[in-house]
Amino acid sequence: MRDAATFTAWAASLADAVAEIVAISGKTSRGPHGIDAHTLHVVSAWASLQRLVLGQQATIIKNNRIIARPLLLERLELNGALLSINAMGCQRGIATAIRAKSADYLLALKDNQSRLADEVRPFFDQPPPGDDGPPVHTTTDADDCKIRTRHPWLSNDVAWLNTNCRFPGKQRFPDLAAIAIVEHRGKTTTARRYFLCSAALDEQALAAALTQEFP
């Protein structure tokens, strides 16, 4: 534990005044016998600007990544950072832990939050009056000889998402500031990804954050 604390303190000392994008990602160690109950799963925090792993938390059960993420967050200095986490980390408790560190979250939204996801998807299919729809901003990247175009679209209209909460005025996710969609278009396929965000991003910043994934 002392070595882990020393490394974390050293990593934090490398941070500068530029807002950092930190990708939280889980990886599975695959041995010659495949995956079993003793397979090691590791949750890592990757600082994109520093090109550095800030910390890691191990667990032997894949579903325990939900538990491992808050444990990892406790050890990190995240003031002013934007944390990008996949759908497994789209939990109120994790969002609360991130905000407690004076950081912002960018959480992938899928069916693990099925009720919320069912409300967000139609919003982007039929934008409300006064919304001009998806912006012109796009990014293009190439991977394995495939060219993909990324179309981000972000809306700060989130007050309506709290109307179905158990308690009046209670937010589903702390300090939720925006919902977003990124449409990925390949040569023959189109896929959509949805996100919750506590930061006041624009589409360009959103696209930049989503390209900074764990290597």
Secondary structure, 3 states (H helix, E strand, C coil): CHHHHHHHHHHHHCCCCCCCEEEEEEEECCECCECCCCCCEEEEEEECCCCEEEEEEEECCHHHHHHHHHHHHHCCCCCCCEEEECHHHCCHHHHHHHHHCCCEEEEEECHHHHHHHHHHHHHHHCCCCCCCCCCCCCEEEEECCEEEEEEEEEECCCHHHHCCCCCCCCCCCCCCCEEEEEEEECCCCEEEEEEEECCCCCHHHHHHHHCCCCC
